[in-house]
Amino acid sequence: MFDQQNALIILVGVITFMITLFFYKHLWKRRRMPPGPLPLPILGNFLLIGSGGMVECLKKLAEKFGPIYTFYFGSAPTLILTGYPTVKEALVELGDAFTNRPSSPVLERMLCNGGLTLANDETWSQLRLFSLTTLKDFGMGKKSLEEPLQEEAKHLVDHFARLNGQPVDPNNTLMFASSNVIANLLFGSRKCYDDKEWQKILQNIRGSFQLISSIWGQLYNMFPGIMYYLPGPHNKIFSLLEPLEDALEETVRNHQKTLDPACPQDFIDCFLLRMKQEEKNVNTVFTLPNLKSTIYDMFLAGAETTAITISFGLLILAKYPEIQDKVHKEIDQVIGREKEPRADDRKHMQYTIAFLHEMQRYSDVMPLGAPRCTTKHVNIHGYSIPKGTEVLAMLTTVLRDPSQFEKPEEFYVNHFLDENNTFKKNNAFMPLSAGKRACVAERLVIQELFIFFTFILQKFTLKPTVDLKDFDITPTESGFENIPPHHKIQFIARTLEI
């Protein structure tokens, strides 16, 4: 009995000592870090993430601790940045200190630890410069890309026209359209909307991103060593993407066989040529694994996020017919019902451009932004942040910052119109992040949204199939991405009379 009591006392003492040591260690480490909720051993602040989800949890903590605070995902401290002034200071004014990516077990397993998204330092600089230059050479941001965008928009319009006004959930079709745009740049091809195999691959992409945005994706990132071996929905994140990975690898193999050094046709050809040029450089970043990972992550981002943005836009237009009427009117005045919309029409369509900006702001597709990591010791807001600290710059708090937007929680086109109903810029417009690590395809997204929406609204009126008060466009998932709800919409052909 005496031995058991002593053993129990010793055990309690050891546990108490370990807990005390844990808190002392973390309190000492964070003595110069911003304040935040006190973490638990191993779990960190995970238990604070309730039914409202991670985004709402982090926003509420900002109300208590201020625009910059520390949150523990497991045992790792993460710097949380909220609001336009703070995010701008970090990503733009102190941008060089916030350009790296931290470890992300989900993305590392998805992308085999390679590609532009995960790259840091010199590898990132070289891959980003090459990607930007090559995409521009193939028309990103230029008139030369206008024709393939118009062609894809016509396929989209023809598809909706064949429905003859029958209600349809457009999400799958929009994934086809947006994936075809990025596929044209990366590997010079497109898929027909009735391609069942490709349709399944695109549905798998959406399913994988929904899981990444769920609690399962968050748990995997926090406890990868455990979750890797445990059964559960998180394993489908990777299995769902295997057919896409196989298809892209086959595409690379075909390009290797047909490569013409004198006439590169697309991004893959250009990358393969660069690989040949640097084959004697043992430190080159232009390797076959980096090629596969780069086109993989560029395709996923280009297809998924753009399709989600367009989906939200169509839902918004169906929910707010008065806004749709104004866009219709401007299209009729500037373009007409028969002439194909062109990029040059943008400068004459102030309301439409304002609508597209507000659509991106309101849809808030990537509320947390992509995670960052400090490249060096940096001081911000009076706090001393060590090199290697993980950072989340919450884009949702920028896009809905009440100091920058009059009605941040409402869809309000006037956020981007001045008193003369002319489009006005807003520096807090950061749907694709900001600074040196902003999306490489931002100019492509701008072109694509304008061409797709003007083509669709030139030909159709969008109507919901339920009463407007029941037409809820609240995201179904809010974590890594805001996922739009599934609603059927009627695409009613507009008559030729103006």
Secondary structure, 3 states (H helix, E strand, C coil): CHHHHHHHHHHHHHHHHHHHHHHHHHHHHCCCCCCCCCCECCCECHHHCCCCCHHHHHHHHHHHHCCEEEEEECCEEEEEECCHHHHHHHHHHCHHHHCECCCCHHHHHHCCCCCCCCCCHHHHHHHHHHHHHHHHHCCCCCHHHHHHHHHHHHHHHHHHHCCCCCCECCHHHHHHHHHHHHHHHHHCCCCCCCCHHHHHHHHHHHHHHHHHHCHHHHHHHHCHHHHCCCCCHHHHHHHCCHHHHHHHHHHHHHHHHHCCCCCCCCHHHHHHHHHHHCCCCCCCCCCHHHHHHHHHHHHHHHHHHHHHHHHHHHHHHHHCHHHHHHHHHHHHHHCCCCCCCCHHHHHHCHHHHHHHHHHHHHHCCCCCCCCEECCCCEEECCEEECCCCEEEECHHHHHCCCCCCCCCCCCCHHHHECCCCCECCCCCCCCCCCHHHCCCCHHHHHHHHHHHHHHHHHHEEEEECCCHHHCCCCCCEECCCEECCCCCEEEEECCCCC
